[in-house]
């Protein structure tokens, strides 16, 4: 089935998945845009009601890293399951969007929102706007695109630099976010809260 699809088909599937994700999030009761009524490109304050409501925020690097990691994961899986020939770039993009979209939907469920409030510094987190979630998918695609074009060493260096920079700026990043969601540590939470 997948062999008959070309890049145009994969592009249409990708756009369809992004639109479907937005529809699902709207059906879940997510706000289309920030309740403030504005659309901003960037919001600086992690602990404000603007966080996760606009086009970009401090968690953009996390989504770019998702794309880089998905590129590597589906490159490896493609070779593993095809005996070395690998999956097409289009299929790997679609699979990446599926995983990221599933996360955006799960992240905006009551279960995860409550978990963030309970275990992390995101005490006032009430979920993403649909605008923010759609752009999170697009930031992930940017990370995938970068990983497809950059040398492996540079991709790894960018991941490390983004993690260190964001960690220094807001005392949070992808690594800490996953840690605190899966296995919260009081010492990390106390360190993170010292910034606020």
C-alpha positions as CSV (number, residue, x, y, z in Angstrom):
1,X,0.0,0.0,0.0
2,X,2.6,2.6,1.1
3,X,4.7,1.9,-2.0
4,X,2.1,3.4,-4.3
5,X,2.1,6.7,-2.5
6,X,4.1,9.7,-3.6
7,X,5.3,12.9,-1.9
8,X,2.1,14.7,-2.9
9,X,0.0,11.9,-1.2
10,X,2.1,12.1,1.9
11,X,1.8,15.9,2.0
12,X,-2.0,15.6,1.8
13,X,-2.1,13.0,4.5
14,X,0.1,15.2,6.7
15,X,-2.1,18.2,6.2
16,X,-5.2,16.0,6.8
17,X,-3.7,14.7,10.1
18,X,-3.0,18.3,11.3
19,X,-6.6,19.4,10.5
20,X,-8.0,16.3,12.1
21,X,-6.0,17.0,15.2
22,X,-7.4,20.5,15.4
23,X,-10.9,19.2,15.0
24,X,-10.4,16.6,17.8
25,X,-9.0,19.3,20.1
26,X,-11.9,21.6,19.4
27,X,-14.3,18.7,20.1
28,X,-12.5,18.2,23.4
29,X,-13.4,21.7,24.3
30,X,-9.9,23.3,23.8
31,X,-9.9,27.0,23.1
32,X,-9.2,27.9,19.4
33,X,-6.9,30.7,20.4
34,X,-5.9,32.4,23.7
35,X,-8.8,33.5,25.8
36,X,-7.2,36.9,25.8
37,X,-8.4,37.3,22.2
38,X,-4.9,38.0,20.9
39,X,-2.6,35.9,18.7
40,X,1.1,36.5,19.6
41,X,4.1,35.0,17.9
42,X,6.0,34.6,21.1
43,X,5.2,34.6,24.8
44,X,8.0,34.9,27.3
45,X,6.4,34.1,30.7
46,X,6.2,30.4,31.3
47,X,3.9,30.9,34.3
48,X,1.4,33.2,32.7
49,X,-2.0,32.4,31.2
50,X,-0.3,33.2,27.8
51,X,1.9,30.1,28.0
52,X,0.9,27.3,25.5
53,X,-1.7,29.6,24.0
54,X,0.2,31.3,21.1
55,X,2.3,30.4,18.1
56,X,5.6,30.0,20.0
57,X,6.9,29.8,23.6
58,X,9.8,28.4,25.6
59,X,8.6,24.8,24.7
60,X,9.2,25.3,20.9
61,X,12.7,23.7,21.2
62,X,11.1,20.6,22.8
63,X,8.9,20.1,19.8
64,X,11.8,20.7,17.4
65,X,13.7,18.1,19.3
66,X,10.7,15.7,19.0
67,X,11.0,16.1,15.2
68,X,14.7,15.3,15.3
69,X,14.2,12.3,17.5
70,X,11.3,11.0,15.3
71,X,13.5,11.4,12.3
72,X,16.1,9.1,13.9
73,X,13.5,6.7,15.3
74,X,11.7,6.1,12.1
75,X,14.9,6.0,10.1
76,X,16.1,3.2,12.4
77,X,12.7,1.4,12.5
78,X,12.4,1.6,8.7
79,X,15.7,-0.2,8.3
80,X,14.8,-2.7,11.0
81,X,11.5,-3.7,9.5
82,X,12.4,-3.6,5.8
83,X,15.7,-5.5,6.1
84,X,17.8,-2.4,5.4
85,X,16.0,-0.6,2.6
86,X,14.1,1.7,4.9
87,X,10.9,3.6,4.7
88,X,10.2,6.5,2.4
89,X,10.7,10.1,3.8
90,X,7.0,10.7,3.3
91,X,6.0,7.7,5.4
92,X,8.4,8.8,8.2
93,X,6.9,12.3,8.2
94,X,3.4,10.9,8.4
95,X,4.4,8.6,11.3
96,X,6.0,11.5,13.1
97,X,2.9,13.6,12.7
98,X,0.7,10.7,14.0
99,X,2.9,10.4,17.2
100,X,3.1,14.1,17.8
101,X,-0.6,14.6,17.2
102,X,-1.4,11.7,19.6
103,X,0.7,13.5,22.2
104,X,-1.0,16.8,21.6
105,X,-4.4,15.2,22.1
106,X,-3.2,13.2,25.2
107,X,-1.4,16.3,26.6
108,X,-4.7,18.2,26.5
109,X,-6.7,15.5,28.2
110,X,-7.9,16.1,31.8
111,X,-5.5,13.3,33.0
112,X,-2.3,14.9,31.7
113,X,-3.4,18.4,32.6
114,X,-4.1,17.3,36.2
115,X,-0.8,15.4,36.2
116,X,1.2,18.5,35.1
117,X,-0.5,20.6,37.9
118,X,0.2,17.9,40.5
119,X,3.8,16.9,39.6
120,X,5.4,19.8,37.8
121,X,5.8,23.6,38.2
122,X,2.9,24.1,35.8
123,X,0.4,24.8,38.6
124,X,-1.8,27.1,36.5
125,X,-1.6,24.9,33.3
126,X,-5.0,24.4,31.8
127,X,-4.1,23.0,28.4
128,X,-3.0,24.3,25.0
129,X,-5.0,26.4,22.6
130,X,-5.7,24.7,19.3
131,X,-3.5,27.3,17.7
132,X,-0.6,26.4,19.9
133,X,-1.1,22.6,19.4
134,X,-1.2,23.1,15.6
135,X,2.0,25.1,15.7
136,X,3.6,22.5,18.0
137,X,3.0,20.0,15.2
138,X,4.6,22.4,12.7
139,X,7.6,23.0,15.0
140,X,8.1,19.2,15.2
141,X,8.1,19.1,11.4
142,X,10.8,21.8,11.4
143,X,12.9,19.6,13.6
144,X,12.3,16.6,11.4
145,X,13.3,18.7,8.3
146,X,16.4,19.9,10.0
147,X,17.4,16.4,11.0
148,X,16.9,15.2,7.5
149,X,19.4,17.9,6.2
150,X,22.0,18.3,8.9
151,X,24.8,16.0,9.8
152,X,24.1,13.7,12.7
153,X,26.7,15.4,14.9
154,X,25.2,18.8,14.3
155,X,21.7,17.6,15.1
156,X,22.9,16.1,18.4
157,X,24.8,19.3,19.2
158,X,21.6,21.3,18.5
159,X,19.6,19.1,20.8
160,X,22.1,19.5,23.6
161,X,22.4,23.3,23.1
162,X,18.6,23.7,23.1
163,X,18.2,21.6,26.2
164,X,20.9,23.5,28.1
165,X,19.7,26.9,26.9
166,X,16.0,26.4,27.7
167,X,17.0,24.7,31.0
168,X,19.0,27.7,32.0
169,X,16.4,30.2,30.9
170,X,13.2,28.6,32.5
171,X,14.5,25.7,34.6
172,X,12.6,23.3,32.4
173,X,13.2,21.6,29.1
174,X,12.2,18.3,27.3
175,X,14.3,16.1,29.6
176,X,13.0,17.7,32.8
177,X,9.5,17.8,31.5
178,X,9.5,14.0,30.8
179,X,11.2,13.3,34.1
180,X,8.7,15.3,36.1
181,X,5.7,13.8,34.2
182,X,6.9,10.2,34.6
183,X,8.9,10.2,37.8
184,X,8.5,13.5,39.7
185,X,11.4,14.4,42.1
186,X,10.8,16.9,44.9
187,X,14.4,18.2,44.6
188,X,13.8,19.0,40.9
189,X,10.5,20.7,41.6
190,X,11.9,22.7,44.4
191,X,14.8,23.8,42.2
192,X,12.4,24.8,39.4
193,X,10.2,26.8,41.8
194,X,13.1,28.8,43.1
195,X,13.0,30.7,39.8
196,X,9.5,31.9,40.4
